[in-house]
Amino acid sequence: PEEQQLRLQKHRCLGCGATLGTSMFVKNYLPCRFLDGLFCKKLCHGDEHRPIPHRILHHWDFVPHRVCRAAASFLDDVSHLPVVDVGLVSPRLLAASAALRNVRSVRLQLSYLRDLVARASFTDGVAYLDYKLSGRVHLVLDSELYSVMDLVQVEEGRMKRVLDELLDRLVGMAARSLDLRDWLEKAAPTLRAEDRTIYRSLLGLPIEDRAPVAAIAPAAAAAA
C-alpha cells in the first residue's frame, strides 16, 4: 500500500512537493492517517499523533495515529467544536456504545431541567448551569451533538461523572426552591402533559404517569 501511495503521489510530498524516498534504509517521509497521504519529515511531518475522528465515529477507536503537521493543527483547532452529530453520522454507534447511551440519557435529563429552570425564571439554577458548562452549552441543547474532545471524555468516563454531578447538584437546587415549585404548580394547567410529568419526576415530586420519563432514560433501563 505504501509503495502504491508513493506511485500515486509520484514520490512527492503531499504537502510541499519535496521528493520522497529511502536513503540507507531510512525513509524521509511518514504517513498521515487523517489525510491518507505521505509527507516529508523535513517540513511537513513531525511524527505527531492524534485520534482520528472518522475512526472514532465508525469504529469507536481512540488510538492516536500519525498525522502530518497540518492535520495535527487542524484537529487541535476543531477538537472542542460541537460539529459531530452522532445520530446523523453514525447512528449504529449509539446502539453499540453503552457509554454513549448513558451520557445521552443524562444530557436529555439536563436538557429538560435547563428548560424548567429557564421557564420558571430560577436565575440561580440558570447561572449555575451556564457556569459549570463553561461554554459547552451544546451538551444540554442537543443530545446528539459532540465535539471530538467530548467523545474522548465519553470514552474515558469523565463526561458521565461530570454530568451526573451537575445533574444531582442542579436537581437539589431546583427541588429546594419554593418559588420554582410554586411556579410549577401554577403553570401545570398550561404545560404539556409530557413536560409536566418529566419536570415533576426530575424534582422527585409525585407523578401519575411515568411513561414519558422512561423515554428520556433509555440507557438507565438498558444498563439495568
C-alpha positions, -999 to +999 in steps of 0.1 A: +000+000+000+028+024+008+046+018-025+013+023-043+007+056-024+042+067-034+035+060-070+001+077-067+019+108-053+047+105-079+072+103-050+063+138-040+053+151-005+016+158-004+023+190+015+053+208-001+061+186-031+096+176-019+109+143-033+101+113-011+123+082-009+146+060+011+183+065+018+204+039+036+172+022+047+158+054+063+126+069+049+124+106+046+086+105+049+058+094+072+021+086+066-007+109+077-037+087+087-061+117+087-053+128+051-043+093+039-011+106+023+027+106+027+045+137+039+082+146+042+098+146+077+118+177+069+089+202+068+055+186+068+055+157+093+067+159+129+056+124+139+027+137+159-002+115+168-039+123+172-072+104+175-088+103+140-125+115+140-138+091+114-122+061+133-139+073+165-173+076+148-172+043+128-150+021+149-150+037+184-112+037+180-095+064+201-059+052+194-037+082+184-024+078+148+003+095+130-007+128+114+011+155+095+017+189+110-012+205+090-036+178+101-024+180+137-030+217+138-065+214+122-075+186+146-063+207+176-082+237+163-116+219+159-113+194+188-136+215+211-161+225+184-195+206+186-197+197+149-203+159+152-239+147+151-235+111+162-271+103+154-267+115+118-232+104+110-231+071+128-265+060+141-253+024+148-227+037+172-253+048+197-267+013+197-233-003+201-219+020+228-233+018+263-211+048+273-228+070+247-262+058+256-256+066+293-243+101+285-272+107+262-296+099+290-281+123+314-279+150+287-316+146+280-324+150+317-302+181+319-319+195+288-354+192+305-340+206+337-325+236+320-358+242+302-376+241+336-353+265+354-353+289+325-391+289+322-395+293+359-370+322+359-349+303+385-319+326+379-296+308+404-301+275+386-296+290+351-264+308+363-250+277+379-257+256+348-241+281+325-211+284+347-205+247+350-209+241+313-181+267+306-192+274+270-203+239+263-240+246+263-245+223+234-243+194+259-278+204+271-292+218+238-287+188+215-282+153+229-266+140+197-241+168+191-205+163+202-170+177+198-141+153+194-130+163+229-165+154+242-162+119+226-128+114+241-142+123+275-171+099+270-147+071+263-126+080+294-158+081+316-151+117+326-181+132+309-206+108+326-191+117+360-192+154+354-227+154+340-240+132+368-226+156+394-241+186+376-275+169+373-275+160+410-265+195+421-290+213+399-318+189+409-311+196+445-311+234+439-343+233+420-361+210+444-352+233+473-366+264+455-401+271+468-405+297+441-398+272+414-421+246+429-448+272+432-443+282+395-446+245+386-479+241+404-494+274+390-482+266+354-493+230+355-525+236+335-507+253+307-478+227+304-478+198+281-486+166+300-452+151+290-433+181+302-452+183+334-446+146+341-408+149+334-404+181+354-421+166+385-401+134+381-368+152+380-377+171+412-388+139+429-424+150+431-454+126+428-465+119+392-494+100+378-479+087+345-442+076+344-442+066+307-426+098+293-398+096+319-388+062+307-383+077+272-356+101+285-336+074+303-331+045+278-296+040+290-305+035+326-331+009+316-306-008+293-280-009+320-304-025+344 
